[in-house]
Amino acid sequence: MKVRPLFLQLNRIKVRSRVSLLEVRMSEPARIGMSSAHPVRMTASKKIDELYDLIKGIETAMFTTRRPTGQLFSRPMATQDRIEGTDLWFVTNAETHKLDELALDPHVNCAYYNNRTHEWVSVVGLAHVSKNRNKVRQLYKEEWKAWFDDEGGDRDGGPNDPRIALIMVEAEMATYMKVNKLRPILLFEVLKSKVTGTPPYFGDVKEITGAELMD
């Protein structure tokens, strides 16, 4: 029986490993970032419902505005209950600087990320400030009082507090990723990506255009 030198045996093992790794990579669907090569076609209404289900599950947005210097600034803001259509609602203190920023440039971005599921949302839109008391009462929650000191009179953090203002973001475009996989599968995707050197696949990235939002 002929015995091959050890270094030749090791080289054959390395070649086989590389071939196996190449086969794994070629067997996976092509991806751009976290999107599949064949995105699932959905109706606009289905995507919008999916979008707002994600937002409701995450709730807090990083709300980005542009300052007079041109610099972008983000702060966490809780998204209020959906009233109608595709608009996002936020509550704020009318005496804060963010309203000055919105007066100069109403273009905003609202970004959401769920660290547990890796789901995320990005909404681009125009912000409109409202002090409509009927709308404030419609959205009002007792927990808002934590953000408005009781200064006596109407300035008590209640629905008639003149400091309470609403920001309505009129969505112009939205991008999101919905994950329909169990957590163990997500962990497997992460481990597989370390072995194959390819990005982990969590789900399809979907976009809702301005035309779809207006339907």
C-alpha positions in Angstrom: 0.0 0.0 0.0 1.4 3.3 -1.1 1.4 6.1 1.6 1.1 9.6 0.4 3.3 12.3 2.1 1.5 14.1 4.9 1.7 17.5 3.2 -0.1 16.1 0.1 -2.9 14.8 2.3 -3.3 18.1 4.0 -3.4 20.0 0.7 -6.1 17.6 -0.6 -8.2 18.3 2.6 -7.8 22.1 2.0 -8.9 21.8 -1.6 -11.9 19.8 -0.6 -12.8 22.3 2.1 -12.6 25.2 -0.4 -14.7 23.3 -3.0 -17.4 22.5 -0.3 -17.5 26.2 0.8 -17.8 27.3 -2.9 -20.7 24.8 -3.4 -22.5 26.3 -0.3 -22.0 29.8 -1.6 -23.3 28.9 -5.1 -26.3 27.1 -3.7 -27.6 30.2 -1.9 -29.8 32.7 -3.7 -28.1 36.0 -4.8 -28.6 38.8 -2.3 -28.1 42.5 -2.2 -27.7 43.4 1.4 -30.6 41.5 3.1 -32.9 41.4 0.1 -33.6 38.2 -1.9 -33.0 38.1 -5.6 -36.7 37.4 -6.1 -38.7 39.8 -3.9 -42.3 38.8 -3.1 -44.9 40.9 -4.9 -47.5 42.3 -2.5 -50.4 44.7 -2.8 -49.8 48.2 -1.6 -52.5 47.8 1.2 -50.8 44.6 2.4 -47.4 46.3 2.6 -48.9 49.3 4.4 -50.6 47.1 7.0 -47.3 45.1 7.4 -45.4 48.4 7.8 -47.7 49.7 10.6 -47.7 46.4 12.4 -43.9 46.7 12.6 -44.1 50.3 13.8 -46.6 49.3 16.4 -44.3 46.6 17.7 -41.3 48.9 18.0 -43.1 52.1 18.9 -40.1 54.4 19.5 -38.6 56.1 16.5 -35.4 58.0 16.0 -36.9 61.2 14.7 -34.4 63.0 12.5 -34.6 66.7 11.6 -32.2 69.3 10.1 -30.8 72.1 12.3 -30.2 75.6 11.0 -26.5 74.8 10.7 -27.4 72.0 8.2 -26.5 69.2 10.6 -28.9 66.3 11.1 -30.1 65.6 14.6 -32.0 62.6 15.9 -33.9 62.0 19.1 -36.2 59.2 20.3 -39.9 59.9 20.1 -42.8 57.6 20.8 -45.2 57.0 17.9 -48.8 57.5 18.8 -51.7 55.3 17.8 -52.6 55.2 14.1 -55.6 57.3 13.4 -56.2 56.9 9.7 -54.3 56.7 6.4 -50.5 56.4 6.4 -49.6 59.3 8.6 -47.4 59.0 11.7 -48.3 61.0 14.8 -46.0 62.2 17.6 -46.5 64.4 20.6 -44.1 67.2 21.6 -43.7 70.3 23.7 -44.5 73.3 21.6 -41.7 75.3 23.3 -38.9 73.0 22.1 -36.4 73.8 19.4 -37.4 71.0 17.2 -40.4 73.0 16.0 -38.1 75.8 14.9 -36.1 73.2 12.9 -39.3 71.9 11.3 -40.3 75.4 10.3 -37.0 75.8 8.4 -37.1 72.3 6.9 -40.1 70.0 7.3 -38.3 67.0 5.7 -37.8 64.3 8.3 -36.9 60.6 8.7 -38.3 58.2 11.2 -36.2 55.1 11.8 -37.2 52.1 13.8 -35.2 49.0 14.7 -36.1 45.9 16.7 -32.9 44.4 18.2 -34.6 41.1 19.1 -36.0 40.3 15.6 -33.7 42.4 13.5 -36.7 44.0 11.8 -36.4 47.7 10.9 -38.4 50.5 9.3 -37.4 53.8 7.6 -40.0 56.4 6.8 -39.3 59.6 4.8 -41.9 62.3 5.0 -42.9 65.9 5.6 -43.7 67.0 9.1 -46.7 69.2 10.0 -47.2 70.7 13.4 -50.7 70.8 14.8 -52.2 72.3 18.0 -55.7 71.2 17.2 -57.3 70.5 20.6 -59.7 68.0 19.2 -56.9 66.0 17.7 -54.9 66.2 20.9 -57.8 64.9 22.9 -58.3 62.1 20.4 -54.7 60.9 20.9 -54.2 61.9 24.5 -52.7 59.5 27.0 -52.3 60.0 30.8 -48.6 59.0 30.4 -47.9 62.2 28.5 -48.0 64.0 31.9 -44.5 62.6 32.6 -43.1 64.9 29.9 -45.0 68.1 31.0 -44.4 69.5 34.4 -47.4 70.6 36.3 -47.1 74.4 36.4 -50.7 75.0 37.5 -53.8 75.9 35.7 -54.1 74.4 32.2 -50.4 73.8 32.1 -50.8 70.5 34.0 -49.9 68.0 31.3 -53.6 67.4 30.6 -55.3 67.4 27.2 -55.9 71.2 27.4 -52.3 72.1 28.2 -51.3 74.7 25.6 -47.7 73.3 25.5 -48.9 70.1 23.9 -48.5 70.0 20.2 -48.7 67.2 17.7 -46.3 66.4 14.8 -47.9 64.6 11.9 -45.5 63.0 9.5 -47.0 62.7 6.0 -45.1 59.7 4.7 -43.6 60.1 1.2 -41.8 56.8 1.0 -41.1 53.8 3.4 -38.6 51.0 3.4 -38.8 48.1 5.8 -37.8 44.5 6.5 -40.2 42.0 8.0 -38.8 38.8 9.5 -40.8 35.7 9.4 -38.3 33.4 11.0 -38.0 32.0 14.5 -35.1 33.2 16.7 -33.2 29.9 16.4 -33.2 30.2 12.7 -32.0 33.8 12.9 -29.1 32.6 15.0 -28.3 29.9 12.5 -28.2 32.5 9.7 -25.7 34.5 11.7 -23.5 31.4 12.3 -23.8 30.3 8.7 -22.7 33.8 7.5 -19.5 33.4 9.6 -18.7 30.1 7.8 -19.6 31.1 4.3 -18.5 34.7 4.5 -21.8 36.0 3.1 -24.3 38.4 4.8 -27.0 36.7 6.9 -30.4 36.5 5.2 -33.1 37.6 7.6 -35.9 38.7 5.2 -36.8 40.7 2.2 -36.4 44.4 2.1 -39.6 46.0 0.8 -40.3 49.5 -0.4 -43.6 51.5 -0.4 -43.5 54.3 -3.0 -45.2 57.6 -2.7 -47.8 56.5 -5.2 -48.6 53.4 -3.2 -49.0 55.4 0.0 -51.5 57.7 -1.7 -53.7 54.9 -3.0 
